[in-house]
Amino acid sequence: MELNLTSFLIVCPLVFLSGLVDAIGGGGGLISLPAYIFAGLPMHLAIGTNKLSSAIGTTVSTVRYVRHTRVDWRLVLPAIVLSLVGSAFGANLALYVPESILKKLMLVILPIAAFFVLRKGSFIPDEKNHSANARRAAVWIAAFTVGAYDGFYGPGTGTFALIILIGFAGMASMDAAATTKLINLTSNVAALVTFLINGKVIWELGLAAALFSVAGHYLGSSLVLKNGEKIIRPIILIVLALLFVRVISDLLV
């Protein structure tokens, strides 16, 4: 696919915004994936290139969490392996799904992901005490399942993982956040490798967008915004509305 300046002007600012949103309140994937679609990339290239920029951006926040949080590696290392396997499975499955089907699935998946992201505070129960076996089972099942979803599609992955790790595994918020970042980074990288092997990544655009993603994550993590979620909600809703118009118009052509 040939790129032009317009592609970069569409993708880079939106990916910066995605990183900013993700650092403040999560849900950045609801902006970054549509950014590539707005720029005219076919679905498989959009998903693959988005994995490149999001993996690099996620690395920044993952390192920050791991440095400031005690990680239970005996729990997390098997989760990382399961996330890797799940993500590779999901990414390979996505490659076999025709683009027209992916677009129709997007009309169903994105609103669901947006619902949980925008209302995530209402869906994360209080931390509870769980047995070690129950916690391991919940974390490891979540790692594979969420990894598979991230490999196949992606938006909302972090929110889904947090809901499971806090609500069903009973992890403390910061521990769950660090574990989620490690699972998410692993699934991003595994999916990225799969899409790279199959030639579904545009390096120039993905790397340029990655710089903006890192900048967005860095700025977002540095801001103290009391009304951060009030800013994020309308941004995500506007981007999703524009995406729906774009996808429906493509399907009708």
N, C-alpha and C positions, 0 to 999 in steps of 0.2 A: 504494500500500500504506500502511495506517495503522500508525503506530509507537506503541509504549507504553513505559513506563519499563523494563519487563523487557528489551526489545530493547537498550536502552543498557547495562543492567546486565550483560547477557551479552557484548555485543560489546566494549565499551570496556576492561574488564580483560584480556580475551583478546588484544586488539590491542596493549595495553601489553606483555603477556608476549611477544607475537610480536616486537615491536621489540627487547625485551631479548635474546631468544634470537638474533635475527638479528644484532645487534651483537656478541654474544659468539662465536657459532659458525656463524651462517647457518641457513637453513631456517625462517625466521619465517613464510613463506607457508603452511607446513603447519599453522600455528595460526590465522592471520588469516582465510583463506578459510573454514575450518570454523566460525569464530566467527559469521560472517554466516548460515551455513546453520543453525546451532543456534538462531539468533534467529528463524528461520522465513522468511527471505527466499527467494524463488524463485531458481533457479540463476543466471539471467542478471543479476538485480539483485544477487545476492551477489557475482558476479565483478566487475561494474561498480563497485559501491560499494567493494569491496576495493581496486580500482585507485586510487580517490581517496585513501584513507588511506595505502596503501603508497607511492604516488607522492610524497606530501608527506614521509613518513618517510624514503624513500630519498634525497630531496633533501639531507637533513641529512648523511647519511653520505657521499654523493657529493661534496659541497662539501669535507668534511673530508679525503677521500682526495686530491682534485685539488689542494688547497692544500699538501699535504705530499708530493706525488709528481710526478716529471717525466713529463708526458704527451706521447707522440709523436702530435701532432695530425694529421700527414700519414697516419698509420695509423688513428687513431681517428675522424676526421671522416667518412670513407667508411663506417666501421663503424656510426656513429650513424645515417647515412642509411639503410643497409641494415636496421638494427634497427627504425627507424621504419616502413619499408615492410613488413617481415615482421610486425611487431606489428599494423599496421592490417589486413593480410591475415588473421592469426589471429583477431583480434577480430571481424571481419566474418563469418568462417567460424563462430565460436562462436554468433553471433546467429541463424544459419540452422539450427543443430543443435537439435532439440527437447530440452526440459528432461529428459525421461525418458532420452534417450540420453546426455546429459551426466552424469547421475547414475551410469549404468552405466559410462561411461568413467572416472569418478572412482574407482570401485572398483578399476580397473586402474592408472590413472596415479599416484594418491597413494602406493600402496605402493612403486612403482618410484622415485618422487621421494624418498620417505623413506629407502629403501635407500641411495641415493647420498649423501643429506645426512648420514645417521648414520654412514656408512662412508667419507666423502669423503677422509679422510687416506690411505686405502689405495688410492685410485684416481687420485691426482695424482702422476705420475712426477716424477723429478728434472728440473730445468730443463736444457734442451739447447740447443746452438747450431743454429740453422736459417738457411737462406738468407733474404734479404729477401723474395723472391717467395713462398717457401713460407709464411713468417710472415704476409704479407698475405693470401694465399689462405685460410689457416686462420682468421685473425681475421675476415675479411669473411664467409666462409661461416657461421662460428659466430654472427656478429651477426644475420644474416638468419634462421637456423634457430632460435636461441634466442629471438629477438624474436618469431617466429611462435608458438612455444610459449607465451611469456609473454602474448601477446595472446589466445591461445585459452584458456589455463588459468592457468599461472603458478607454482605452488609448485615450488621446487627450481631456478628459473631461474639464480640466481647460482652455485649449485654446478656446474650443467652448464657454464656459461660458463667458470668457473675451471678445470675439468678440461680443457677444450679449449684454452684460452689458455696454460696452463702445459704440459700434456702434449703437445699437437700443434703449438702455435705457438712453444713454447720461451721464453715470456716469463718474466721474473723475477717472483717472487710479488707484490711490492708494485705493480709495473707492471700485472700481470694483474688485481689487485684493483681498481685505479683504473679500468682499461679496462672491467672487468665492471660496475662501478657506473655508468659513463656509458652503457653499452649498456642496462643494466637500467632506468635512469631514463628513457631515451628510449623504450623499449618500454612502460614503464608509462604514460607520458604519451600516447603514440600510441593505446594501447588505451583509455585513459580518455576521450580525445576521441571515439573511435568509440562507446563506450557512452553518453557524454553526448548525442551527436547522436541516438541512438536511444532516449533517455529511460530508460536502464537504470542510473541512479545515484540513490541517495537521499541528497541533499545533507546534510540535518541529521545523519543517522547517520554518514555518511562523514567529515564535517568534525569532528564530536565525537571519532570514533575516531582521526582524524589527530593530534589533540592528544595522545592517549595513545600513539600510535605514535612521535611525536617524543620524548616523555618516555622511552619505553622505549629508543629508540636512544641517547639522550643518557646515560641511566643505564648502559646496557650497555657503551657505549664508555668509560665512566669506571671501570668495575669491573675489578679484576685478580683473576680467579678461576682458580686452578690447576686446579680440578676442574670448570670450566665445562661441558665436554661431558658429564660424568657427570650433571650436573643437567639439561641440555637433553634428553638421550636419553629418560629416562622421561617428561618432560613431553610431548614430541612423540608418544610411543607411546600415552600415555593419551588425548590429544586425538584421535588417529587412531582409536583403538578406539571412543571415544564417537561419532565421526563415522560409522564403519561401522555401528554399531547404528542410528543415526538414519536413514541413507540406506537401509539394508536394510528397516527398518520402513516407510519411505515407499513403497518399491517394492512391498512386499507388500500395502499397503492398496488 
